Amino acid sequence: MVITGIFVGIVVAGIIAFSVPSSLETAPLGQGITQAQAFGYLVVIFGTAGLAVASIIYLIMDRISNRRIKEATAEVSEEFEPETKGK
């Protein structure tokens, strides 16, 4: 589940990085950043955010599932005789 959050963050970073035109053409003296550099920065940011969100969702789901757990005990019955193979 946590890996899914990181993957979603990487996909969002790719969509944002490659949907916006590169700033090299608009920056003065060509001092902008390339789309690949922007993608790298955004992967770090959105990957970390995806990890955090997925971790929180996982903890909430774990807490909810722990509320539904019921304790059970089992006792061995003296009447039961296990079958043996070969007879």
C-alpha positions as protocol buffer text, in pm:
chain_id: "A"
residue {
  index: 1
  type: MET
  ca { x: 0 y: 0 z: 0 }
}
residue {
  index: 2
  type: VAL
  ca { x: 280 y: 239 z: 81 }
}
residue {
  index: 3
  type: ILE
  ca { x: 453 y: 153 z: -247 }
}
residue {
  index: 4
  type: THR
  ca { x: 129 y: 245 z: -425 }
}
residue {
  index: 5
  type: GLY
  ca { x: 141 y: 592 z: -267 }
}
residue {
  index: 6
  type: ILE
  ca { x: 496 y: 645 z: -389 }
}
residue {
  index: 7
  type: PHE
  ca { x: 400 y: 524 z: -738 }
}
residue {
  index: 8
  type: VAL
  ca { x: 102 y: 762 z: -752 }
}
residue {
  index: 9
  type: GLY
  ca { x: 333 y: 1047 z: -646 }
}
residue {
  index: 10
  type: ILE
  ca { x: 576 y: 962 z: -928 }
}
residue {
  index: 11
  type: VAL
  ca { x: 293 y: 951 z: -1183 }
}
residue {
  index: 12
  type: VAL
  ca { x: 162 y: 1290 z: -1066 }
}
residue {
  index: 13
  type: ALA
  ca { x: 514 y: 1432 z: -1087 }
}
residue {
  index: 14
  type: GLY
  ca { x: 548 y: 1307 z: -1443 }
}
residue {
  index: 15
  type: ILE
  ca { x: 215 y: 1453 z: -1547 }
}
residue {
  index: 16
  type: ILE
  ca { x: 299 y: 1792 z: -1398 }
}
residue {
  index: 17
  type: ALA
  ca { x: 659 y: 1804 z: -1519 }
}
residue {
  index: 18
  type: PHE
  ca { x: 585 y: 1714 z: -1879 }
}
residue {
  index: 19
  type: SER
  ca { x: 257 y: 1904 z: -1918 }
}
residue {
  index: 20
  type: VAL
  ca { x: 420 y: 2240 z: -1845 }
}
residue {
  index: 21
  type: PRO
  ca { x: 652 y: 2379 z: -2114 }
}
residue {
  index: 22
  type: SER
  ca { x: 1021 y: 2395 z: -2033 }
}
residue {
  index: 23
  type: SER
  ca { x: 1143 y: 2720 z: -1881 }
}
residue {
  index: 24
  type: LEU
  ca { x: 1461 y: 2722 z: -2090 }
}
residue {
  index: 25
  type: GLU
  ca { x: 1289 y: 2914 z: -2369 }
}
residue {
  index: 26
  type: THR
  ca { x: 1136 y: 3178 z: -2142 }
}
residue {
  index: 27
  type: ALA
  ca { x: 1417 y: 3225 z: -1891 }
}
residue {
  index: 28
  type: PRO
  ca { x: 1664 y: 3508 z: -1946 }
}
residue {
  index: 29
  type: LEU
  ca { x: 2003 y: 3394 z: -2080 }
}
residue {
  index: 30
  type: GLY
  ca { x: 1883 y: 3030 z: -2087 }
}
residue {
  index: 31
  type: GLN
  ca { x: 1919 y: 2984 z: -1712 }
}
residue {
  index: 32
  type: GLY
  ca { x: 1596 y: 2785 z: -1666 }
}
residue {
  index: 33
  type: ILE
  ca { x: 1562 y: 2418 z: -1582 }
}
residue {
  index: 34
  type: THR
  ca { x: 1485 y: 2132 z: -1818 }
}
residue {
  index: 35
  type: GLN
  ca { x: 1177 y: 1913 z: -1794 }
}
residue {
  index: 36
  type: ALA
  ca { x: 1394 y: 1623 z: -1676 }
}
residue {
  index: 37
  type: GLN
  ca { x: 1531 y: 1833 z: -1391 }
}
residue {
  index: 38
  type: ALA
  ca { x: 1181 y: 1947 z: -1299 }
}
residue {
  index: 39
  type: PHE
  ca { x: 1066 y: 1584 z: -1306 }
}
residue {
  index: 40
  type: GLY
  ca { x: 1347 y: 1487 z: -1067 }
}
residue {
  index: 41
  type: TYR
  ca { x: 1256 y: 1758 z: -819 }
}
residue {
  index: 42
  type: LEU
  ca { x: 888 y: 1679 z: -839 }
}
residue {
  index: 43
  type: VAL
  ca { x: 948 y: 1305 z: -791 }
}
residue {
  index: 44
  type: VAL
  ca { x: 1117 y: 1379 z: -461 }
}
residue {
  index: 45
  type: ILE
  ca { x: 838 y: 1611 z: -350 }
}
residue {
  index: 46
  type: PHE
  ca { x: 536 y: 1413 z: -471 }
}
residue {
  index: 47
  type: GLY
  ca { x: 692 y: 1074 z: -393 }
}
residue {
  index: 48
  type: THR
  ca { x: 743 y: 1182 z: -33 }
}
residue {
  index: 49
  type: ALA
  ca { x: 392 y: 1326 z: -15 }
}
residue {
  index: 50
  type: GLY
  ca { x: 247 y: 1004 z: -160 }
}
residue {
  index: 51
  type: LEU
  ca { x: 441 y: 802 z: 95 }
}
residue {
  index: 52
  type: ALA
  ca { x: 307 y: 1016 z: 380 }
}
residue {
  index: 53
  type: VAL
  ca { x: -55 y: 1002 z: 262 }
}
residue {
  index: 54
  type: ALA
  ca { x: -42 y: 625 z: 200 }
}
residue {
  index: 55
  type: SER
  ca { x: 113 y: 568 z: 544 }
}
residue {
  index: 56
  type: ILE
  ca { x: -163 y: 766 z: 714 }
}
residue {
  index: 57
  type: ILE
  ca { x: -430 y: 574 z: 520 }
}
residue {
  index: 58
  type: TYR
  ca { x: -261 y: 246 z: 616 }
}
residue {
  index: 59
  type: LEU
  ca { x: -256 y: 340 z: 985 }
}
residue {
  index: 60
  type: ILE
  ca { x: -624 y: 438 z: 978 }
}
residue {
  index: 61
  type: MET
  ca { x: -720 y: 112 z: 806 }
}
residue {
  index: 62
  type: ASP
  ca { x: -512 y: -87 z: 1056 }
}
residue {
  index: 63
  type: ARG
  ca { x: -680 y: 89 z: 1349 }
}
residue {
  index: 64
  type: ILE
  ca { x: -1027 y: 18 z: 1208 }
}
residue {
  index: 65
  type: SER
  ca { x: -948 y: -348 z: 1143 }
}
residue {
  index: 66
  type: ASN
  ca { x: -808 y: -394 z: 1496 }
}
residue {
  index: 67
  type: ARG
  ca { x: -1141 y: -281 z: 1644 }
}
residue {
  index: 68
  type: ARG
  ca { x: -1317 y: -571 z: 1474 }
}
residue {
  index: 69
  type: ILE
  ca { x: -1085 y: -841 z: 1610 }
}
residue {
  index: 70
  type: LYS
  ca { x: -1246 y: -1076 z: 1860 }
}
residue {
  index: 71
  type: GLU
  ca { x: -1055 y: -1305 z: 2091 }
}
residue {
  index: 72
  type: ALA
  ca { x: -1124 y: -1677 z: 2071 }
}
residue {
  index: 73
  type: THR
  ca { x: -998 y: -1976 z: 2266 }
}
residue {
  index: 74
  type: ALA
  ca { x: -980 y: -2339 z: 2165 }
}
residue {
  index: 75
  type: GLU
  ca { x: -975 y: -2646 z: 2383 }
}
residue {
  index: 76
  type: VAL
  ca { x: -868 y: -2999 z: 2294 }
}
residue {
  index: 77
  type: SER
  ca { x: -1146 y: -3251 z: 2324 }
}
residue {
  index: 78
  type: GLU
  ca { x: -1070 y: -3586 z: 2486 }
}
residue {
  index: 79
  type: GLU
  ca { x: -1331 y: -3758 z: 2268 }
}
residue {
  index: 80
  type: PHE
  ca { x: -1149 y: -3687 z: 1944 }
}
residue {
  index: 81
  type: GLU
  ca { x: -905 y: -3954 z: 1827 }
}
residue {
  index: 82
  type: PRO
  ca { x: -702 y: -3867 z: 1521 }
}
residue {
  index: 83
  type: GLU
  ca { x: -707 y: -4118 z: 1238 }
}
residue {
  index: 84
  type: THR
  ca { x: -380 y: -4287 z: 1162 }
}
residue {
  index: 85
  type: LYS
  ca { x: -274 y: -4360 z: 808 }
}
residue {
  index: 86
  type: GLY
  ca { x: -231 y: -4720 z: 706 }
}
residue {
  index: 87
  type: LYS
  ca { x: -521 y: -4871 z: 903 }
}
